[in-house]
Amino acid sequence: MNHTHTVVLVEGISDKSAIEALAERRGRNLAAEGISLVAMGGATSIGTYIGKFGPPGRDLRLAGLCDAGEEGAFRKGLERAGLGSDLNRSDLEALGFFVCVADLEDELIRALGTAEVERVIDAEGELSSFRTLQKQPTWRGRSTHDQLRRFMGAGGGRKIRYSALLVAALELDRVPRPLDGLLAHL
């Protein structure tokens, strides 16, 4: 991180993977631009990472992506670091922090549509596993969208693998707003 001037804080590796895939599709090399993506291993670590890379620490430019459920943790971390007070969603975006409705998988599934997500799963040879989940009593009555979100979140490393695959399947004019906004901000 010696030539890094911007650090993008994300909750997990799947978020990092999606951002890297989108940047690559748009012909950008974030590392060469001095932008480092940091997967924090959960939103609760935001304060530590802001302290390390933000004004209290290395004083680098910060940006980030989080799930709606973690927006409060991100807001508190930014406020504690002196980057604003009573921050609302627009304030967060002005600072370069974008919030996914529900989560990144939810955003990508909505952008692609369930049929296209199923095609991606089929191309990975996992459609039968998804069909098995759909037949489970807990998931039988749920929407395909909810079933797909559950499928992405289950199974070792599936979320990480599929985040880049779903971004690869996107039409570039259908990129979810939080991802698009973050990349435009960088």
Biotite code that builds the C-alpha atoms (Angstrom):
import biotite.structure as struc

atoms = struc.array([
    struc.Atom([0.000, 0.000, 0.000], chain_id="A", res_id=1, res_name="MET", atom_name="CA", element="C"),
    struc.Atom([2.983, 2.316, -0.376], chain_id="A", res_id=2, res_name="ASN", atom_name="CA", element="C"),
    struc.Atom([1.543, 4.358, -3.272], chain_id="A", res_id=3, res_name="HIS", atom_name="CA", element="C"),
    struc.Atom([-2.054, 4.058, -2.055], chain_id="A", res_id=4, res_name="THR", atom_name="CA", element="C"),
    struc.Atom([-3.970, 7.297, -1.709], chain_id="A", res_id=5, res_name="HIS", atom_name="CA", element="C"),
    struc.Atom([-7.497, 5.854, -1.409], chain_id="A", res_id=6, res_name="THR", atom_name="CA", element="C"),
    struc.Atom([-8.712, 2.924, 0.689], chain_id="A", res_id=7, res_name="VAL", atom_name="CA", element="C"),
    struc.Atom([-12.091, 1.347, -0.056], chain_id="A", res_id=8, res_name="VAL", atom_name="CA", element="C"),
    struc.Atom([-13.477, -0.374, 3.024], chain_id="A", res_id=9, res_name="LEU", atom_name="CA", element="C"),
    struc.Atom([-15.871, -3.259, 2.371], chain_id="A", res_id=10, res_name="VAL", atom_name="CA", element="C"),
    struc.Atom([-17.417, -5.807, 4.673], chain_id="A", res_id=11, res_name="GLU", atom_name="CA", element="C"),
    struc.Atom([-16.140, -8.964, 3.025], chain_id="A", res_id=12, res_name="GLY", atom_name="CA", element="C"),
    struc.Atom([-14.217, -10.652, 0.268], chain_id="A", res_id=13, res_name="ILE", atom_name="CA", element="C"),
    struc.Atom([-17.328, -11.048, -1.923], chain_id="A", res_id=14, res_name="SER", atom_name="CA", element="C"),
    struc.Atom([-17.765, -7.251, -1.987], chain_id="A", res_id=15, res_name="ASP", atom_name="CA", element="C"),
    struc.Atom([-14.080, -6.811, -2.836], chain_id="A", res_id=16, res_name="LYS", atom_name="CA", element="C"),
    struc.Atom([-14.353, -9.402, -5.596], chain_id="A", res_id=17, res_name="SER", atom_name="CA", element="C"),
    struc.Atom([-17.403, -7.691, -7.146], chain_id="A", res_id=18, res_name="ALA", atom_name="CA", element="C"),
    struc.Atom([-15.730, -4.265, -7.147], chain_id="A", res_id=19, res_name="ILE", atom_name="CA", element="C"),
    struc.Atom([-12.554, -5.695, -8.693], chain_id="A", res_id=20, res_name="GLU", atom_name="CA", element="C"),
    struc.Atom([-14.598, -7.462, -11.400], chain_id="A", res_id=21, res_name="ALA", atom_name="CA", element="C"),
    struc.Atom([-16.569, -4.314, -12.241], chain_id="A", res_id=22, res_name="LEU", atom_name="CA", element="C"),
    struc.Atom([-13.438, -2.128, -12.314], chain_id="A", res_id=23, res_name="ALA", atom_name="CA", element="C"),
    struc.Atom([-11.777, -4.614, -14.657], chain_id="A", res_id=24, res_name="GLU", atom_name="CA", element="C"),
    struc.Atom([-14.834, -4.690, -16.949], chain_id="A", res_id=25, res_name="ARG", atom_name="CA", element="C"),
    struc.Atom([-14.687, -0.910, -17.096], chain_id="A", res_id=26, res_name="ARG", atom_name="CA", element="C"),
    struc.Atom([-10.988, -1.006, -18.012], chain_id="A", res_id=27, res_name="GLY", atom_name="CA", element="C"),
    struc.Atom([-9.717, 0.266, -14.686], chain_id="A", res_id=28, res_name="ARG", atom_name="CA", element="C"),
    struc.Atom([-6.751, -0.994, -12.680], chain_id="A", res_id=29, res_name="ASN", atom_name="CA", element="C"),
    struc.Atom([-7.519, 0.224, -9.169], chain_id="A", res_id=30, res_name="LEU", atom_name="CA", element="C"),
    struc.Atom([-4.129, -0.775, -7.731], chain_id="A", res_id=31, res_name="ALA", atom_name="CA", element="C"),
    struc.Atom([-2.325, 1.174, -10.471], chain_id="A", res_id=32, res_name="ALA", atom_name="CA", element="C"),
    struc.Atom([-4.598, 4.137, -9.686], chain_id="A", res_id=33, res_name="GLU", atom_name="CA", element="C"),
    struc.Atom([-3.481, 4.026, -6.029], chain_id="A", res_id=34, res_name="GLY", atom_name="CA", element="C"),
    struc.Atom([-6.764, 2.568, -4.808], chain_id="A", res_id=35, res_name="ILE", atom_name="CA", element="C"),
    struc.Atom([-6.656, -0.317, -2.342], chain_id="A", res_id=36, res_name="SER", atom_name="CA", element="C"),
    struc.Atom([-9.683, -2.490, -1.537], chain_id="A", res_id=37, res_name="LEU", atom_name="CA", element="C"),
    struc.Atom([-9.773, -3.750, 2.036], chain_id="A", res_id=38, res_name="VAL", atom_name="CA", element="C"),
    struc.Atom([-12.164, -6.510, 3.138], chain_id="A", res_id=39, res_name="ALA", atom_name="CA", element="C"),
    struc.Atom([-12.663, -5.895, 6.855], chain_id="A", res_id=40, res_name="MET", atom_name="CA", element="C"),
    struc.Atom([-14.212, -9.232, 7.777], chain_id="A", res_id=41, res_name="GLY", atom_name="CA", element="C"),
    struc.Atom([-17.426, -7.547, 8.887], chain_id="A", res_id=42, res_name="GLY", atom_name="CA", element="C"),
    struc.Atom([-18.827, -4.061, 9.360], chain_id="A", res_id=43, res_name="ALA", atom_name="CA", element="C"),
    struc.Atom([-18.183, -3.959, 13.094], chain_id="A", res_id=44, res_name="THR", atom_name="CA", element="C"),
    struc.Atom([-14.489, -3.412, 12.330], chain_id="A", res_id=45, res_name="SER", atom_name="CA", element="C"),
    struc.Atom([-15.172, -0.128, 10.524], chain_id="A", res_id=46, res_name="ILE", atom_name="CA", element="C"),
    struc.Atom([-13.939, 2.038, 13.417], chain_id="A", res_id=47, res_name="GLY", atom_name="CA", element="C"),
    struc.Atom([-10.623, 0.198, 13.569], chain_id="A", res_id=48, res_name="THR", atom_name="CA", element="C"),
    struc.Atom([-10.063, 0.542, 9.824], chain_id="A", res_id=49, res_name="TYR", atom_name="CA", element="C"),
    struc.Atom([-11.055, 4.211, 9.722], chain_id="A", res_id=50, res_name="ILE", atom_name="CA", element="C"),
    struc.Atom([-8.625, 4.748, 12.617], chain_id="A", res_id=51, res_name="GLY", atom_name="CA", element="C"),
    struc.Atom([-5.863, 2.980, 10.707], chain_id="A", res_id=52, res_name="LYS", atom_name="CA", element="C"),
    struc.Atom([-6.382, 4.528, 7.259], chain_id="A", res_id=53, res_name="PHE", atom_name="CA", element="C"),
    struc.Atom([-8.453, 7.688, 7.846], chain_id="A", res_id=54, res_name="GLY", atom_name="CA", element="C"),
    struc.Atom([-7.775, 11.019, 9.575], chain_id="A", res_id=55, res_name="PRO", atom_name="CA", element="C"),
    struc.Atom([-6.551, 9.503, 12.870], chain_id="A", res_id=56, res_name="PRO", atom_name="CA", element="C"),
    struc.Atom([-4.115, 7.182, 11.047], chain_id="A", res_id=57, res_name="GLY", atom_name="CA", element="C"),
    struc.Atom([-2.556, 7.429, 7.603], chain_id="A", res_id=58, res_name="ARG", atom_name="CA", element="C"),
    struc.Atom([-5.050, 10.155, 6.559], chain_id="A", res_id=59, res_name="ASP", atom_name="CA", element="C"),
    struc.Atom([-5.826, 8.502, 3.225], chain_id="A", res_id=60, res_name="LEU", atom_name="CA", element="C"),
    struc.Atom([-8.967, 9.187, 1.214], chain_id="A", res_id=61, res_name="ARG", atom_name="CA", element="C"),
    struc.Atom([-11.658, 6.716, 2.279], chain_id="A", res_id=62, res_name="LEU", atom_name="CA", element="C"),
    struc.Atom([-14.616, 5.167, 0.494], chain_id="A", res_id=63, res_name="ALA", atom_name="CA", element="C"),
    struc.Atom([-16.705, 2.094, 1.125], chain_id="A", res_id=64, res_name="GLY", atom_name="CA", element="C"),
    struc.Atom([-19.609, -0.224, 0.486], chain_id="A", res_id=65, res_name="LEU", atom_name="CA", element="C"),
    struc.Atom([-21.892, -1.794, 3.076], chain_id="A", res_id=66, res_name="CYS", atom_name="CA", element="C"),
    struc.Atom([-25.184, -3.630, 3.477], chain_id="A", res_id=67, res_name="ASP", atom_name="CA", element="C"),
    struc.Atom([-28.245, -1.693, 4.634], chain_id="A", res_id=68, res_name="ALA", atom_name="CA", element="C"),
    struc.Atom([-28.133, -3.556, 7.958], chain_id="A", res_id=69, res_name="GLY", atom_name="CA", element="C"),
    struc.Atom([-24.618, -2.242, 8.611], chain_id="A", res_id=70, res_name="GLU", atom_name="CA", element="C"),
    struc.Atom([-25.236, 1.361, 7.595], chain_id="A", res_id=71, res_name="GLU", atom_name="CA", element="C"),
    struc.Atom([-25.452, 2.423, 11.250], chain_id="A", res_id=72, res_name="GLY", atom_name="CA", element="C"),
    struc.Atom([-22.045, 0.947, 12.089], chain_id="A", res_id=73, res_name="ALA", atom_name="CA", element="C"),
    struc.Atom([-20.484, 2.729, 9.098], chain_id="A", res_id=74, res_name="PHE", atom_name="CA", element="C"),
    struc.Atom([-22.213, 6.012, 10.011], chain_id="A", res_id=75, res_name="ARG", atom_name="CA", element="C"),
    struc.Atom([-21.000, 5.821, 13.647], chain_id="A", res_id=76, res_name="LYS", atom_name="CA", element="C"),
    struc.Atom([-17.449, 4.966, 12.578], chain_id="A", res_id=77, res_name="GLY", atom_name="CA", element="C"),
    struc.Atom([-17.296, 7.942, 10.204], chain_id="A", res_id=78, res_name="LEU", atom_name="CA", element="C"),
    struc.Atom([-18.823, 10.290, 12.778], chain_id="A", res_id=79, res_name="GLU", atom_name="CA", element="C"),
    struc.Atom([-16.391, 9.146, 15.498], chain_id="A", res_id=80, res_name="ARG", atom_name="CA", element="C"),
    struc.Atom([-13.485, 9.857, 13.133], chain_id="A", res_id=81, res_name="ALA", atom_name="CA", element="C"),
    struc.Atom([-14.745, 13.429, 12.728], chain_id="A", res_id=82, res_name="GLY", atom_name="CA", element="C"),
    struc.Atom([-15.970, 12.968, 9.161], chain_id="A", res_id=83, res_name="LEU", atom_name="CA", element="C"),
    struc.Atom([-19.401, 14.419, 9.856], chain_id="A", res_id=84, res_name="GLY", atom_name="CA", element="C"),
    struc.Atom([-22.283, 14.362, 12.297], chain_id="A", res_id=85, res_name="SER", atom_name="CA", element="C"),
    struc.Atom([-25.870, 13.194, 11.971], chain_id="A", res_id=86, res_name="ASP", atom_name="CA", element="C"),
    struc.Atom([-24.907, 11.655, 8.624], chain_id="A", res_id=87, res_name="LEU", atom_name="CA", element="C"),
    struc.Atom([-27.742, 10.541, 6.371], chain_id="A", res_id=88, res_name="ASN", atom_name="CA", element="C"),
    struc.Atom([-27.530, 8.347, 3.272], chain_id="A", res_id=89, res_name="ARG", atom_name="CA", element="C"),
    struc.Atom([-26.738, 11.321, 0.989], chain_id="A", res_id=90, res_name="SER", atom_name="CA", element="C"),
    struc.Atom([-23.991, 12.458, 3.366], chain_id="A", res_id=91, res_name="ASP", atom_name="CA", element="C"),
    struc.Atom([-22.515, 8.966, 3.320], chain_id="A", res_id=92, res_name="LEU", atom_name="CA", element="C"),
    struc.Atom([-22.496, 8.940, -0.482], chain_id="A", res_id=93, res_name="GLU", atom_name="CA", element="C"),
    struc.Atom([-20.865, 12.370, -0.588], chain_id="A", res_id=94, res_name="ALA", atom_name="CA", element="C"),
    struc.Atom([-18.107, 10.879, 1.582], chain_id="A", res_id=95, res_name="LEU", atom_name="CA", element="C"),
    struc.Atom([-17.829, 7.935, -0.851], chain_id="A", res_id=96, res_name="GLY", atom_name="CA", element="C"),
    struc.Atom([-19.705, 5.346, 1.214], chain_id="A", res_id=97, res_name="PHE", atom_name="CA", element="C"),
    struc.Atom([-22.496, 3.525, -0.599], chain_id="A", res_id=98, res_name="PHE", atom_name="CA", element="C"),
    struc.Atom([-25.206, 1.316, 0.896], chain_id="A", res_id=99, res_name="VAL", atom_name="CA", element="C"),
    struc.Atom([-26.610, -1.812, -0.748], chain_id="A", res_id=100, res_name="CYS", atom_name="CA", element="C"),
    struc.Atom([-30.333, -2.405, -0.282], chain_id="A", res_id=101, res_name="VAL", atom_name="CA", element="C"),
    struc.Atom([-30.292, -5.591, 1.794], chain_id="A", res_id=102, res_name="ALA", atom_name="CA", element="C"),
    struc.Atom([-26.848, -6.660, 0.515], chain_id="A", res_id=103, res_name="ASP", atom_name="CA", element="C"),
    struc.Atom([-24.692, -6.866, -2.592], chain_id="A", res_id=104, res_name="LEU", atom_name="CA", element="C"),
    struc.Atom([-26.161, -10.223, -3.657], chain_id="A", res_id=105, res_name="GLU", atom_name="CA", element="C"),
    struc.Atom([-29.668, -8.745, -3.447], chain_id="A", res_id=106, res_name="ASP", atom_name="CA", element="C"),
    struc.Atom([-28.556, -5.825, -5.640], chain_id="A", res_id=107, res_name="GLU", atom_name="CA", element="C"),
    struc.Atom([-26.935, -8.111, -8.223], chain_id="A", res_id=108, res_name="LEU", atom_name="CA", element="C"),
    struc.Atom([-29.900, -10.516, -8.364], chain_id="A", res_id=109, res_name="ILE", atom_name="CA", element="C"),
    struc.Atom([-32.295, -7.592, -8.921], chain_id="A", res_id=110, res_name="ARG", atom_name="CA", element="C"),
    struc.Atom([-30.053, -6.087, -11.608], chain_id="A", res_id=111, res_name="ALA", atom_name="CA", element="C"),
    struc.Atom([-29.695, -9.378, -13.492], chain_id="A", res_id=112, res_name="LEU", atom_name="CA", element="C"),
    struc.Atom([-33.096, -10.904, -12.907], chain_id="A", res_id=113, res_name="GLY", atom_name="CA", element="C"),
    struc.Atom([-33.581, -14.376, -11.462], chain_id="A", res_id=114, res_name="THR", atom_name="CA", element="C"),
    struc.Atom([-33.523, -16.186, -14.832], chain_id="A", res_id=115, res_name="ALA", atom_name="CA", element="C"),
    struc.Atom([-30.078, -14.797, -15.671], chain_id="A", res_id=116, res_name="GLU", atom_name="CA", element="C"),
    struc.Atom([-28.752, -15.645, -12.186], chain_id="A", res_id=117, res_name="VAL", atom_name="CA", element="C"),
    struc.Atom([-30.012, -19.200, -12.663], chain_id="A", res_id=118, res_name="GLU", atom_name="CA", element="C"),
    struc.Atom([-28.146, -19.335, -16.007], chain_id="A", res_id=119, res_name="ARG", atom_name="CA", element="C"),
    struc.Atom([-24.940, -18.293, -14.207], chain_id="A", res_id=120, res_name="VAL", atom_name="CA", element="C"),
    struc.Atom([-25.515, -21.003, -11.572], chain_id="A", res_id=121, res_name="ILE", atom_name="CA", element="C"),
    struc.Atom([-26.177, -23.541, -14.321], chain_id="A", res_id=122, res_name="ASP", atom_name="CA", element="C"),
    struc.Atom([-22.940, -22.559, -16.095], chain_id="A", res_id=123, res_name="ALA", atom_name="CA", element="C"),
    struc.Atom([-21.127, -23.296, -12.826], chain_id="A", res_id=124, res_name="GLU", atom_name="CA", element="C"),
    struc.Atom([-22.707, -26.751, -12.665], chain_id="A", res_id=125, res_name="GLY", atom_name="CA", element="C"),
    struc.Atom([-24.687, -25.976, -9.521], chain_id="A", res_id=126, res_name="GLU", atom_name="CA", element="C"),
    struc.Atom([-28.244, -25.713, -10.809], chain_id="A", res_id=127, res_name="LEU", atom_name="CA", element="C"),
    struc.Atom([-29.181, -29.098, -9.318], chain_id="A", res_id=128, res_name="SER", atom_name="CA", element="C"),
    struc.Atom([-27.922, -27.907, -5.910], chain_id="A", res_id=129, res_name="SER", atom_name="CA", element="C"),
    struc.Atom([-30.073, -24.793, -6.258], chain_id="A", res_id=130, res_name="PHE", atom_name="CA", element="C"),
    struc.Atom([-33.108, -26.912, -7.242], chain_id="A", res_id=131, res_name="ARG", atom_name="CA", element="C"),
    struc.Atom([-32.522, -29.018, -4.105], chain_id="A", res_id=132, res_name="THR", atom_name="CA", element="C"),
    struc.Atom([-32.606, -25.868, -1.953], chain_id="A", res_id=133, res_name="LEU", atom_name="CA", element="C"),
    struc.Atom([-35.840, -24.781, -3.673], chain_id="A", res_id=134, res_name="GLN", atom_name="CA", element="C"),
    struc.Atom([-37.499, -28.080, -2.663], chain_id="A", res_id=135, res_name="LYS", atom_name="CA", element="C"),
    struc.Atom([-36.616, -27.746, 1.018], chain_id="A", res_id=136, res_name="GLN", atom_name="CA", element="C"),
    struc.Atom([-39.721, -27.053, 3.151], chain_id="A", res_id=137, res_name="PRO", atom_name="CA", element="C"),
    struc.Atom([-38.215, -23.833, 4.542], chain_id="A", res_id=138, res_name="THR", atom_name="CA", element="C"),
    struc.Atom([-37.636, -22.400, 1.069], chain_id="A", res_id=139, res_name="TRP", atom_name="CA", element="C"),
    struc.Atom([-40.460, -23.981, -0.971], chain_id="A", res_id=140, res_name="ARG", atom_name="CA", element="C"),
    struc.Atom([-42.918, -21.084, -0.657], chain_id="A", res_id=141, res_name="GLY", atom_name="CA", element="C"),
    struc.Atom([-40.351, -18.303, -0.956], chain_id="A", res_id=142, res_name="ARG", atom_name="CA", element="C"),
    struc.Atom([-39.650, -16.184, -4.021], chain_id="A", res_id=143, res_name="SER", atom_name="CA", element="C"),
    struc.Atom([-36.931, -17.296, -6.432], chain_id="A", res_id=144, res_name="THR", atom_name="CA", element="C"),
    struc.Atom([-35.118, -14.071, -5.523], chain_id="A", res_id=145, res_name="HIS", atom_name="CA", element="C"),
    struc.Atom([-35.016, -15.026, -1.821], chain_id="A", res_id=146, res_name="ASP", atom_name="CA", element="C"),
    struc.Atom([-34.021, -18.589, -2.688], chain_id="A", res_id=147, res_name="GLN", atom_name="CA", element="C"),
    struc.Atom([-31.133, -17.299, -4.812], chain_id="A", res_id=148, res_name="LEU", atom_name="CA", element="C"),
    struc.Atom([-29.932, -15.013, -1.997], chain_id="A", res_id=149, res_name="ARG", atom_name="CA", element="C"),
    struc.Atom([-29.958, -17.969, 0.385], chain_id="A", res_id=150, res_name="ARG", atom_name="CA", element="C"),
    struc.Atom([-28.149, -20.159, -2.144], chain_id="A", res_id=151, res_name="PHE", atom_name="CA", element="C"),
    struc.Atom([-25.414, -17.536, -2.610], chain_id="A", res_id=152, res_name="MET", atom_name="CA", element="C"),
    struc.Atom([-24.941, -17.269, 1.152], chain_id="A", res_id=153, res_name="GLY", atom_name="CA", element="C"),
    struc.Atom([-24.784, -21.033, 1.726], chain_id="A", res_id=154, res_name="ALA", atom_name="CA", element="C"),
    struc.Atom([-21.839, -23.223, 0.884], chain_id="A", res_id=155, res_name="GLY", atom_name="CA", element="C"),
    struc.Atom([-18.177, -22.464, 1.408], chain_id="A", res_id=156, res_name="GLY", atom_name="CA", element="C"),
    struc.Atom([-16.947, -19.611, -0.697], chain_id="A", res_id=157, res_name="GLY", atom_name="CA", element="C"),
    struc.Atom([-20.041, -19.496, -2.914], chain_id="A", res_id=158, res_name="ARG", atom_name="CA", element="C"),
    struc.Atom([-20.756, -15.835, -2.142], chain_id="A", res_id=159, res_name="LYS", atom_name="CA", element="C"),
    struc.Atom([-17.187, -14.877, -3.070], chain_id="A", res_id=160, res_name="ILE", atom_name="CA", element="C"),
    struc.Atom([-17.176, -16.904, -6.291], chain_id="A", res_id=161, res_name="ARG", atom_name="CA", element="C"),
    struc.Atom([-20.586, -15.732, -7.476], chain_id="A", res_id=162, res_name="TYR", atom_name="CA", element="C"),
    struc.Atom([-20.093, -12.023, -6.773], chain_id="A", res_id=163, res_name="SER", atom_name="CA", element="C"),
    struc.Atom([-17.548, -11.748, -9.619], chain_id="A", res_id=164, res_name="ALA", atom_name="CA", element="C"),
    struc.Atom([-19.542, -14.116, -11.867], chain_id="A", res_id=165, res_name="LEU", atom_name="CA", element="C"),
    struc.Atom([-22.729, -12.079, -11.446], chain_id="A", res_id=166, res_name="LEU", atom_name="CA", element="C"),
    struc.Atom([-20.856, -8.834, -12.160], chain_id="A", res_id=167, res_name="VAL", atom_name="CA", element="C"),
    struc.Atom([-19.411, -10.492, -15.281], chain_id="A", res_id=168, res_name="ALA", atom_name="CA", element="C"),
    struc.Atom([-22.957, -11.327, -16.436], chain_id="A", res_id=169, res_name="ALA", atom_name="CA", element="C"),
    struc.Atom([-24.241, -7.757, -15.966], chain_id="A", res_id=170, res_name="LEU", atom_name="CA", element="C"),
    struc.Atom([-24.972, -5.397, -18.805], chain_id="A", res_id=171, res_name="GLU", atom_name="CA", element="C"),
    struc.Atom([-22.788, -2.400, -17.937], chain_id="A", res_id=172, res_name="LEU", atom_name="CA", element="C"),
    struc.Atom([-25.815, -0.081, -18.065], chain_id="A", res_id=173, res_name="ASP", atom_name="CA", element="C"),
    struc.Atom([-27.542, -2.222, -15.402], chain_id="A", res_id=174, res_name="ARG", atom_name="CA", element="C"),
    struc.Atom([-24.891, -2.056, -12.679], chain_id="A", res_id=175, res_name="VAL", atom_name="CA", element="C"),
    struc.Atom([-26.528, -1.689, -9.235], chain_id="A", res_id=176, res_name="PRO", atom_name="CA", element="C"),
    struc.Atom([-26.521, 1.920, -8.034], chain_id="A", res_id=177, res_name="ARG", atom_name="CA", element="C"),
    struc.Atom([-24.237, 1.417, -4.994], chain_id="A", res_id=178, res_name="PRO", atom_name="CA", element="C"),
    struc.Atom([-21.546, -0.338, -7.067], chain_id="A", res_id=179, res_name="LEU", atom_name="CA", element="C"),
    struc.Atom([-21.849, 2.165, -9.886], chain_id="A", res_id=180, res_name="ASP", atom_name="CA", element="C"),
    struc.Atom([-21.730, 5.107, -7.460], chain_id="A", res_id=181, res_name="GLY", atom_name="CA", element="C"),
    struc.Atom([-18.703, 3.754, -5.637], chain_id="A", res_id=182, res_name="LEU", atom_name="CA", element="C"),
    struc.Atom([-16.709, 3.183, -8.809], chain_id="A", res_id=183, res_name="LEU", atom_name="CA", element="C"),
    struc.Atom([-17.663, 6.619, -10.148], chain_id="A", res_id=184, res_name="ALA", atom_name="CA", element="C"),
    struc.Atom([-16.524, 8.161, -6.843], chain_id="A", res_id=185, res_name="HIS", atom_name="CA", element="C"),
    struc.Atom([-13.084, 6.561, -7.054], chain_id="A", res_id=186, res_name="LEU", atom_name="CA", element="C"),
])
